[in-house]
């Protein structure tokens, strides 16, 4: 097997997906509106809650760390929380109410109307992200979703949906990281310029 051929194939797929996203003006506008919501929530004393499954759970934690610590500049911390990190809460809710409720129930217990929720799902079909988006609607909390493919049901439930281009889950997740870093960079620039 030619290992460098696999790497080259994956690099080319990643580059192509990013170029395709760059040429999709609708998604760029959706991203810009999502940033505005996060900036506005922070200016009004809110926080961001982030959630995903598998690799997207790691991305949620990664982004929360960038907000609380810093991305590109020394600044005050911004309140952010990944809803994926407390094993006692996750297992209690999963056991008592079902895995699809692990994020929605946390939002019901923690979030206020000053906050914003960001769900990350490559398919747009993750039941626990969908329940969280429904919970946001019932609580009056603005919601953003980073997804892929056709956006799935999450596209219709979230107030702001940014669909990453690409066909492979890995390529979609790579673009989600670019979106997350760009979101944090934009928020830092808006709040600490």
URQUIUR-V832616 format. One record per residue. N is the residue number from 1. PHI is phi in whole degrees, 0 to 359 (NA if undefined). D_CENTER is the distance of its C-alpha to the mean C-alpha in Angstrom with 1 decimal. Layout:
N|PHI|D_CENTER + N|PHI|D_CENTER
This chain:
1|NA|35.7 + 2|267|34.6 + 3|295|31.6 + 4|292|31.3 + 5|295|31.2 + 6|297|28.1 + 7|299|26.4 + 8|299|27.7 + 9|301|26.5 + 10|292|22.9 + 11|296|23.0 + 12|295|24.4 + 13|296|21.8 + 14|294|19.0 + 15|297|21.0 + 16|297|21.7 + 17|296|18.2 + 18|293|17.3 + 19|295|20.5 + 20|297|19.9 + 21|297|16.6 + 22|301|18.6 + 23|274|21.2 + 24|263|19.1 + 25|298|19.6 + 26|300|18.0 + 27|291|14.5 + 28|297|15.2 + 29|293|16.3 + 30|299|13.2 + 31|297|11.2 + 32|299|14.1 + 33|293|14.1 + 34|297|10.5 + 35|299|11.6 + 36|301|14.7 + 37|295|13.3 + 38|296|11.6 + 39|300|15.0 + 40|298|17.0 + 41|295|15.6 + 42|296|16.3 + 43|298|19.7 + 44|264|20.5 + 45|83|20.0 + 46|270|16.7 + 47|220|13.7 + 48|248|10.0 + 49|251|9.0 + 50|229|6.0 + 51|210|6.7 + 52|191|7.2 + 53|240|10.7 + 54|60|12.8 + 55|299|11.5 + 56|289|7.9 + 57|294|9.2 + 58|296|10.6 + 59|296|7.7 + 60|298|6.3 + 61|294|10.0 + 62|302|10.4 + 63|292|8.2 + 64|301|9.9 + 65|297|13.0 + 66|297|12.8 + 67|291|12.7 + 68|287|15.4 + 69|273|17.5 + 70|182|17.2 + 71|250|16.1 + 72|240|19.0 + 73|213|21.4 + 74|289|23.1 + 75|197|22.1 + 76|291|21.8 + 77|291|18.9 + 78|250|16.1 + 79|292|15.2 + 80|209|11.9 + 81|215|11.6 + 82|274|9.8 + 83|278|11.3 + 84|249|12.1 + 85|253|15.0 + 86|265|18.0 + 87|297|20.0 + 88|292|22.5 + 89|295|20.2 + 90|299|18.4 + 91|285|21.9 + 92|294|23.6 + 93|294|21.3 + 94|301|21.2 + 95|289|25.0 + 96|277|25.9 + 97|235|23.6 + 98|107|21.9 + 99|302|18.8 + 100|291|17.2 + 101|259|17.6 + 102|297|16.0 + 103|267|13.0 + 104|300|14.9 + 105|292|17.8 + 106|296|16.1 + 107|299|14.8 + 108|299|18.4 + 109|272|19.8 + 110|244|17.8 + 111|277|16.1 + 112|238|18.3 + 113|293|18.4 + 114|277|17.8 + 115|266|14.2 + 116|220|10.8 + 117|244|8.1 + 118|240|4.4 + 119|259|4.4 + 120|238|3.9 + 121|210|7.6 + 122|295|10.0 + 123|270|12.7 + 124|79|11.4 + 125|245|14.0 + 126|296|12.8 + 127|303|15.2 + 128|287|13.5 + 129|288|10.2 + 130|298|12.9 + 131|296|14.9 + 132|295|12.3 + 133|295|11.9 + 134|296|15.7 + 135|297|16.0 + 136|300|14.3 + 137|299|16.8 + 138|289|19.6 + 139|266|18.9 + 140|73|18.3 + 141|258|14.9 + 142|295|12.9 + 143|229|9.7 + 144|232|7.0 + 145|227|5.6 + 146|261|5.0 + 147|221|8.1 + 148|218|11.5 + 149|53|15.2 + 150|262|16.2 + 151|91|13.0 + 152|56|15.0 + 153|296|15.5 + 154|300|11.9 + 155|302|12.9 + 156|273|15.6 + 157|275|14.2 + 158|279|11.3 + 159|291|12.9 + 160|227|10.8 + 161|238|9.8 + 162|244|9.3 + 163|261|10.9 + 164|284|11.3 + 165|280|15.0 + 166|117|16.8 + 167|255|18.4 + 168|275|17.8 + 169|305|14.8 + 170|298|15.3 + 171|293|15.3 + 172|298|12.1 + 173|296|10.4 + 174|298|12.4 + 175|290|11.2 + 176|301|7.5 + 177|295|9.0 + 178|298|11.0 + 179|299|8.4 + 180|296|6.9 + 181|298|10.6 + 182|293|11.7 + 183|303|9.6 + 184|297|11.2 + 185|298|14.4 + 186|296|14.8 + 187|296|14.3 + 188|302|16.8 + 189|296|19.2 + 190|290|19.1 + 191|265|19.8 + 192|231|22.0 + 193|287|23.8
